[in-house]
Amino acid sequence: MPDRPPSDGPELPEVQMHLHRQDEPATGVVVRNEVCTQKKAAGFVRHIEFDVSGSRLAGNFRTGQAFGVLPPGVDDKGRPHSQRLYSIASPTRGEQGKGNIISTTVKRVIDEHWDTKKLFLGVASNYLCDLQVGETAKLLGPAGKRFVLPKNHADHDYLFFATGTGIAPFRGMLGDLYYQSSPRSATLVMGSPYATELMYHDHFLAMQQDHPSFNYLTALSRERQSDCEEGLYVQHRLSTHREQMTELLSKPTTLIYICGLVGMEMGIFKRMARILPPEILSQYLRVDPEAGEIDNWSRKMLHRKLKPTRRVFLEVY
């Protein structure tokens, strides 16, 4: 096994992209649609699986990529709805090992317009969540080429940070990592407001039981946890498990993947800057001297004065 990934990051696999476009969508048949949080969760999140047999999506997607969904109907200007992208939650081999069942994680969008105060329902999210087994949807893609596991994925250690439906790609990635082999190690930090809103929680607890090299940590922002009296965001796990995290991040084989709500990456980078020696931090984040004090860092500085290295993979929205 190599001791150190290349300086410009690990080698990534070739991926297929845009095999189905808007003028020629694939047909996905719903084979599973079920809630993936606990019953008392404040939001509604569903795990949805499509059979894409006979399409070019079948066997040609990788976990970490996304696929598009074309909701029926038209927008307020009378034009057909454009595609909405959803992260693939299944392993690269698909849900049943043959590459023909692709899945995603969907949260219903139910909100109120700021101006009109009228109820707003997300077009695609509610359409998907309402689909019944046997019904079909028009799918596009796959899309994305960098937020994927490295080619030689067993050679690395992994630190995954997820909030909300950002957990979707990590469900698939961990399925790949622990299929017929194991990574050096993998740590997943999953953030949500309450324990009832943790997605796939039982699945990850079972994985941790079955695989000694997998560590699953939760960060609940609005309730206490057994090891902390105050609410936690995902970046706080870098401090509550400082010794473990510092050791992990000091390894030249470690990669960081971050997926979820925009802004979470800054909290993680700031916390890393506080706990890591500069020579270790620089392996993941190159900090311009003009960036100033850590408390003053902002997203506007990303990729200018704060430059993630190719050992960091970001997918925030």
N, C-alpha and C positions, 0 to 999 in steps of 0.2 A: 504494500500500500504506500502511496506517496505520503511524505511527512508534511508537505506544504502545497497548497493549491497554487497555480500560476499567479504571478503578481497582479495580473489583470482580471483575476477571478477564475472560477472553475470552468471547465469546458462544458458547454451546454449541448444537448442533443438537437438534431435537426427536427423541426416540427412542420406539420401540415397546416396550412392556413387558407381560409376563405374558399373551402371546397364547395360550399353552398352559399350563394349570394341572394340578394333580395329578389332578383328576377327568376331564381330557380331554387326555392327553399326545399329543405328536406321535410319529410313528414315524420313526426315523432308521436308514437302512440303511448299514452299514459298507462303505466303498469303498476304504479304505486304513488300514493299521495297521502301523506300522514303527518301529523304534528310531530315536531322534533324537540319541543320543550315540554315542561311539566304543565299540568292542567291549569294552575293558578297564575301562569305567566301573564304579564301585562300586555304583551304583544302576541301576534299570531304568526308563527313561523312554521313552514311546512317543508318537508323533504319530498321532492318530486322526482320520479324516475320516468324516463322515456325509452321506449324501444325504437331504435333508429335502424333496425335491420333493413338492408336493401338500399340504404343511402350511403353517400360518400363519407358521412360522419362515422359510420361504423368502423371501428378498428383504427381510426385515423386521428384520434384526439389524445392529448396528454393531460394528466391532472395538472392543474395550475393554469390551464387555458380557460377560455370562456366560450359559450355559444350564444347566439342571438335568438331572440324570440320575436316573432311578428304578431302583435295583438290584432285581432279583427277590428274592423270599423275604421273610422276616420277621426282626425283631430278637429279642433275648433275652426280650422280653416278649410275643412272639407278634404284634406289630403289623407291618404292611407297612413296609418301609424308607422313610424320608423322603428327599427329594431331596438330592443333593450338587451343589454348584455348581462349574462348571469354566469358566475364562476362554476366550473365543473367540480362537483363534490365526490365524484366516483374515482376509483383508481384508474390507471391507464388501461387496465384490462377490462374495465366496465364493472357493473355491479355483480354480474354472474360469471365473470372470467372469460367471456368470449368477445368483449369489445363492442357489444351491440346495445347495452343498457347504459345510458348516460343519465346522470342525476345532477340536481342543483338544490340550493337552499334558498327559500323565498320568504321574505317577511311582507305581510300585507301592509301597504301604505294607506293609512287612514288618518287624515289630517284636516286642518281648517285653513282656508284661505286667509292670509293676513288682512287683505283689504275688504273682501266681501263678507268674511266670517262664515261663508258657506262651507259645507262639508266637501272635502277633496278626497277622492279615491284614486290611488295609483292605478293607471290603466293596465299595465302588464302584470303587476304583482297580484292584483285581485283576479284578473283573468286566469293566471296560472293556478292560484290557490283554489279556484272554483272548479277546475277541471276534474272530471271523474275518470276512474279507470276505464279504459277503452276509448276515450275521446282523444282527439288528435290536436296537434299544434304545429305551426310552421316554424322550423328551426333553421338557423344559419350558422356559418362558421366552419371550423373552429377559429378562434381569434387569440392573439397573444403569442409571443415567442420567448420572452425572457423570464417570466415568473413561473419557472419550471424547475424541477430537480436537476442537478448536474448529471452529466452522462454516467460518470462512475459514482453513483450516489452512495454506495456502501463505504466509500472512502472518507466520508465526512461526519462531523457532528453538526447537529441542527438546533437552532433556537427559534421557535415559532411564536409570534405574538398575534393574537386575533381578538377582534371585538365584533359583536353582532354576527351578521351573516358572512363576515370575513373568515369565519371558521371553515367555510365550504372547501376551499382548495386544500386546507391542511388535513381534513378528513381523507381526501383522496391521496395526498402525498404520503401520509402515514400508512395508508393501505399499500402503497407502492414500496415504501421503505421496509416494511416488515413482511413482505411477500417473498418467500423462499430465500431470504437473506435478512440481514439486519445492518443498520448503520452503526457507526461507532457509538453514538448516543443521539437521542432526540428529546428535547424539552419543549412542551407546549404550554404557553401561558394564555388562558382564555378569560377575557373580561366581559362582564355584563353587570347591569345594575343589581339584580337579585339572583339568588340561586335558582329560582324557578325558570329563569330565562337562559340558563346555560343550555346550549344546543349540543345534542349528541353526548350528553354528560355520561350516561351509563356506558356508552360505547367506549369512551376514552378511559373510564375507570377500569373496564374489563381489559383494555389493551395494556394498561399499566400493570395489571395483575399478571398478564401473560408474558410480558416482555420486560425483563429487568433493566434494559437500557433505555426504556421510555419513562419520562417523568412528566406528570400532568399536574399543573398548578392552575388554580382559579383565582381571579381577582374581582371581588364584588364591591362595587362603588357605593352602594346604598344600604349595605347591611354588614354586620360583623361576620368574621369568619373565625374558626376555632383557633387559629394561630395569630389573630390580630383583632384588637378591639375596635379599630376604626375601618372605614371603607377604604378600599384599595383600587387603584387603576393598574393596568397591566405593567407600567413602568416601575411601580413600587415593588414588584417582585424581584427586581434587580437589587433592591436594598434588603428586603426581608430574607433573601437567600444570597446575600452578598458573597460569601465565601464560595458557594457552589457556582454562582454566575461568573465570578471573576476567574475561577479555574477554567470554566467552560470557554469563556471568551478569550482566554490566554492561549488556547490551543490553535495552532496554525491551520487546523482542518475545520474550524467552526464557520458555519454560514448562518446569517440571520434573515428570516423571512417575516415581513410585517404586512398584515392585511386587515382592513376594516375602515373605520371612520377616519376621514381626513383630519389631520392634527395629531393623531396618536403617535405618529413617528417622531414628532418634536419632543414629546414627553419622554420617549424612549431614549432619544439621542442626548437629551439634557441629563437624564439619570446616568447614562453610560459615562458621560463626561465627568460626572461627580465621583464615580466609584472606580474608574479605571485609570491606571497610569497612562500618560500621554502616548507612550510607545505602543501600548495595546489599543487604545482608542483609535489611533491612526490607521490601524488595520481595517477599521470599519467606517470611520468618518474622518475626512481631512478637514481640519479647521483652519481657516485663514486667520492670521493674527488680528486682522481688522474686525473679526466677528464680535469682539468685545466680551463682556461678562456673560456667563451662561444664562443668567436670568433674563437677559435681553435678546436672546436668540429668538428668531421667528421663522415662519415658513417662507417668508420672502427671501431669506438667506439661503435656502436649500438650492443646491447645485451651483451656487455662486460662491458664498463664503463658507458654506457647510456642504461638503461634497461626499455623499456616501460612496464607498468603494464598491467594487464589483463582488464583494463578499456580502453585500446587503441587497435584498430583493424587496421592493416596495410595490404594493398594490392598494392604494387608499382612494376613497371616493366620498 
